[in-house]
Amino acid sequence: MSTSDPAERAVAVVGMSCRVPGAEDLDAFWDLLRDGVDAITDVPAGRWDLDGIPDGAHGFEGVRRGGFLDRVADFDSGFFGISPREAEAMDPRQRLALELSWTALEHAAVVPETLRGAKAAVFLGATGDDYAALVHRHGGDAVSHHSMAGLSRGVIANRVSYQLGLRGPSLTVDAAQSSSLVAVHLACESLLSGAATLALAGGVHLNLAPEGTLAFARAGALSPDGRCYAFDARANGTVRGEGGGMVVLKRLSDAVADGDTVHCVLLGSAVNNDGGGEGLTVPDGEAQRELLHSAYAQAATDAARVRYVELHGTGTRAGDPIEAAALGAVLGQDRPDAEPLLVGSVKTNIGHLDGAAGVIGLIKVALSVRNGILPSSLNYAEPNPAIPMERLRLRVNDTTGPWPEGPRLAGVSSFGVGGTNCHVVVGQAPA
């Protein structure tokens, strides 16, 4: 975010939507968070063929668990003016993106038709191509003239822009697991540069084939018991989830002028890359510290005033201690009171939504800031011995309760396996 006046850099979240494991919409997601629901289940019947993976196979036990959506094949094609044949050829993520975009605009009290021809942007995080892989297994006869666009990951964002008649920037972002939060960052940049007057930003992810989860297992990144133990001594890997989320963004000054309901304000954000480190897939603590310094400088905000950070928080043995050390160094020190920085991870509720993970963390924080309630992070009993919580002045928020005393100021982190990191600074809506 590049303008000089902090007030002019602020971006308002004026609408939201989501569909995640255990929650079909925004209200159900808040209920899930507030009630501390664990939405991880066995793989739905008929989703994957796991005959080649025997029960109890060492290192692969977690393949049979995850966070899943119901009825991923359902889609009201007629509502969007799409023929049943074309809808069948579309990657279900395109369908999900259309539904989430429409619902987010409704939540923002924006009539979609009024945006036709406007400089409205779409930035959507997405990774992998499970549906295309499934189609290609059936050979050339499964490919139609709708497949070129229907199976393209790059068209996911374009599909939304086309259906709504939007003329602003439109692109699918793939920065691995940080994709959707990077999409939010790019959307803010687009608004602040004047390239767009309104932006839809978020991400979608579906686990339609087992190979992606098998890859996590073979890399040692999958929790064998299907639970994410973020910052806990039992941390043994992540658990995969699916779903999506969308936020509607405007410059704060425009939102106030338009009389919009502002759910929270994005004060600043930053993106960088590990740029070396010990390995391509190994997080780098120095880069994460630089990311945090940059984000709070952009937000013109004292990092020591932050009360909560929604972690990347995958529950991996390597990643959690590195993330904790960076947070402690930048946000944990020089705090104006005796209270530690509270941290948590929505991945403990619904799993890791890969390219959609970051925006779901942002929506969790937006709901928390709006409601003045901080939901618990699940599966936490005792700190990871590699994370000196007291010295770093961190504490896992393991009990749902009122927002801690002080400003409703929070951060959201998301990191990609290839080293692309993103952090967004979130504040309360102005009175």
N, C-alpha and C positions, 0 to 999 in steps of 0.2 A: 504494500500500500504506500503510495508515493507522495501525496500532498503534504504540505508542511504543518498545517493547523490540525491538532489532534481531533478537534470537533468535526472538521471536514473529512477526516479519515474514517469516521465511524460509519458502519454499515448495519442497517436494521434487519433483523429477522422478522418478517411480517406474516409468514405462513410456514407451515410444516406438515409433513405427512410421513408415515412409515408403515411398513408391514414386516414383522420380524417373527421368529419362532415364539409361539405362545401369545401373540398379539397381532390382531388383524388391522388395527388402526392406532392413532395417536393416543386416544383415551385408554385403550386397552394396554398400550405400552406403559403408560404412566402407572396404571394399576399394577402391572407386573413388577415394575421397579419398586414402587412403594411397598408392595407386599413381599418383596424379596423372593420372587418365584424363580425356580430353576427350570428352564424350558428345554433342557437337553433330554433327548429321547433316543430310542433305538431308531435305526434307519427305517423309514416307512416301507411297508410291504410293496413290492413291485418297483421300488426306486432304483436299486442297484442289484447286480448279480454278484453275490459274495461267495459263490460256491467254491471258488478257488482259495478262500481264506478260511482255514479251519478255526473253530472257536478256540480261544486261548492261545493262538499262535503268538509267540513272544514278539513284542514290539508292534503288533498289529491289532491288539484288542480294541483300541479306540476307534478303529475304522468302522465299527458297527454302531457308534454313537455319534450324535451331533444335534445341532439345532436346525429343524426343518420347517418349511411352510406347508400348510395344507393346500390341496387343490391348485398346484402350480400350473396345471393345464387349462384352468378355467379362464375365459376371456370373453367379454362382451364386444365382439368385433363390430357388430352393428352400431353400437354407441359411438364408435370412432369412425364409422363410415368405411370400414375395411372389410373386404369380402372374406368369407370363411376360408377360401382356398389360400388367399394371401396370408391370413392370420395363422394358418397351419404351418406355413413356410417360415414364419417369423420366429427368431430366437425368443423364448419366453421372457428374457430380460427386456426386450423391446416392449412387450406388452406390459410388463410390470412398471417400466419407466413411464409409459403413457398414463397408466392408472394413478401412479404416485404424483405425477406432475399435475394432473387434473384435480386431484384431491387437495394438494398443497395450495393451488390457486383458489379453490373453494374456501380453504381455511383462511386464506389471506383476504377473502371477500373480493376477489378479482374475478370478473366474468371473463372466461378465456377468450371469447369472441372479440372483446374489446382490445386484445393485444395483437390482433391480426395486422400485420404490416409494421408493427412497432419494433424498436431497437431492443428487443428482449432476448437475453442470452440463455443458452443451455450448456452447462458443464457437468458431465456425468462420469463418475468413476466406474470402471468395469475391467475385470481381468478374466483371462481364460476364455475358452470357447467350447464348453461341454456340449451344447446343443448341436453345434456344427459337427463335432466329432461323432455324435450319435447318428446324425443324418448320413454322414459319409460312410458309416459302417454298412449301410444298406445299398451302397453302390450308386451308379449313375442314374438309375431309375428313380431314386429318391430326390433328385435335384430337378427343380423346375425353373421357369423364368423368374419366379419370385425369390429364388434362393440367393442370388447375387447380393441383394440388399438385405434379405431376411436373415442371412447367416453372418452378416458383417458386424463385427464388434464396433467398428467406427461409425456405423449408422445408428447406433442406439440413441445418441443425443440428437442426431439429425432427424430421426423419426418423430421426436417430440416437436422439434422446430417446424417440421413439415406439417404435422397434423394441426398445430396451433397457429400456423402462418407467421412465425416469428422471424425477424430479419436481423437479429443480433448475432454475435459469435455463437457457434454451435460445434462442440467437439467432445468426443469421448476421451477421457484421461486414463492412461494406464501407467501408474507409478508403483505397480504391485499393490501391497496392502495399504499404502497411504493414499490410494487414488482418489477416494471421495473427499477427503479433507483437502488434498491438493486442488481438487475441483472447486471447493468452496473458496480457497485462496485465490484461484484464478478468476472466479466470478467477482470477488471483491475488487481485484485489480481492474477488471473490465468496467465495473461500475464507476470506480474512482477516476479512470482515464476518460470517461465519457463515451466509451464504445457501446455501452448498454445503459438503459434507464431502469431496467428490472432484470433480475437473473434468477433462473432456476438452477440449483446446484445440489448435487448429491451423488448417489451411487446405487447400483443394483448388483446382486450376486446370487447365483443359484448353483448348487452342487448336484448336477444331473447325472454325472458319471463318477465311478469310484476312483479313477486314476489320480485325480488331484489329491484326494485324501490319502491314497497309498503313497504318493510322493512325500507328503508331510510325515507319514509314518516312517518311511525309509530314511528320511533325513533326521530322524530322532526328534522332530518338533511336535509330534502328536501325543497328547496325554493318553496313556494306556487305559485309564479308567474313565475317560470321557468327561473330565472336569478340568476347568481352568482354575488353578490355585495362584492367582496373581499375588506376588510378593510373599507368599506363604512358604513355610519350610518344605511342604510337600510338592512344590512346583515341579512338574514333570512334563510340561508341554501344553500346547493349546488344544482346544476342541473346535471343530469347524462348524460354522453356522451359515445361514443364507437369509436373504431378504433384501430390503432396500429402504432408503429414506431420501427425502427431498426437502430443501428449504427454499423459500421465496425471499429474495434479498433486494433491498433498495438502499440507496444512500440515506442515512438517517435524516438529513435535512429534507429530502424528498418525501420520506415516510411521514414526517411530522406535518409537512405542508399539505399532504394528501389526507391527513386525518386517519392514518392506518393504526391498527393495533400493533404495537411493537412488543414482541415477546422477550427479546434480549437484544443486545448490541454487540457486534463484533468490532472490537477496538483496534485490532491489529493482528497480523499473522506473518509467518515466515516459512520459507521452504529452503532446504539445503540438501546436500548429499554427504555421506560419510567420506567419499573421495579417497579411498585407500583403506586404511585400517588393517586389521589382521586378516581379513578375508572378505570376499564379495558379500557373503550373507551374515557376517559378524557385525553387530552394531558397534558404533564408535562413540565413546563417551565424550571426547573432545568436540566432535561434530554436534552432538546433542546439546552440549553446553552453549556452543556458538548459536545454535538454532534458538534456544530459549532467550539468550541475550538479545538477539535480533528481533524476535517477536515482541518483547516487552519494550524495546527501544522504539519500534514502529508504533506500538500502542501508547507511547509516552506514559507508561504505567510503571510504578514501583513494584517489581516482582515480589517483594517481601509482603505486599498487601494481599496477595492472592490467598484465598481461603481453601480452594479445592482444585485439584487437577484430575481430570479424567484421563487415566493412563492409556498408553498403548497396551500395556498390561496383559501380555499373552500368557504369562505363567510358565515361561521357559527358563531353564537354569542359567543360560547365558544372558538373555535379554533383560530380565527383571533387575539384576544387580546393576547393570550399566545404566538403565533408565533411572533407577533410584539415586545413584551417585550423582548423575547430572542434575536431577531435580533438587537434591539436597544442596549442591554447590551453588545453584543459581537462585532457587526459590526458598530453600530451607533456612539459609543463613540470614542474619540481620533482621529477623522478624520483629515487628514492633511490640509484640506481647509474648507471653509464655506459650501460646498455643502453637502446636506443630502444624505443618501443612497436611491437610487431609487429602487422601488419594483413594482411588477406586477404579474398577474396570467393569463395564457392562458385559464384557466377554464372559464373566463368571455367571451371568444370567442366560445368555442366548448363544454363546460361542463367538468365534471370530468370523465376521462376515467378509473377510478378505477385502476386495475392492470397495465394499460398502461399509466397512467397519468404522472409519473415521466420522462419517456424517451421523451415524447412529450414536456415537459418543457425544457429538455436538448436540444432537436433539435431546439426549438425556440431560445434558448440562442446561440447555435452554429451558426445559421443563422444570428442572430443579431450581434455577434462578427465578423463574416466573412464580413458582408455587412456594418458594421459601422453605423447601424440604430437601434434604440430601439423602437419597436412597442408600441402602447398605451395599457394600461389595461382598459377594458371597464367598464361601469356601476359604475363609481366613481364620486360622486358629493360633498360629505362632509365626513370628517373622522368619523369613529366609535367613539362615545363618550368615549368608554372604551380604546381607543388607543391614548395616548398623542403624536401625531406625531412629534411636534416640540421638545419636551423633548427627545424623542427617536432618533431624527435626522433621521427620515424616511420621504419619500415622494412617493406617488403613481404616477407612470409614466403614466399620463392620456392623453398624447399627443405624437403622433409619431414624432420622430425627430432624429437628429444625436446622435451618441453615446456620452455620456457626456465626457467632457475634462478629460484627464487622461488615465490610463491604461485600456485596454479592458479586464477587470477582473471581473468575475461574479460568483455567486453561484446559485445552484439549490437545492431546498428542496423538500422532499416528505415524508409524514408521513402515517403510517398505523393505522387503527382504533384500533388495538391491541397493539399499542405503539412502533412498529418498525420504527425507524426514519433513514433517509439517507440524506446526504448533499454532493454535488460534487462541487469542485472548478474548474472553467473553465477559461482558458486564451487564448490569441490570438496566432495563429500559428507563429512560428519563421520566420524571414525573409528568 
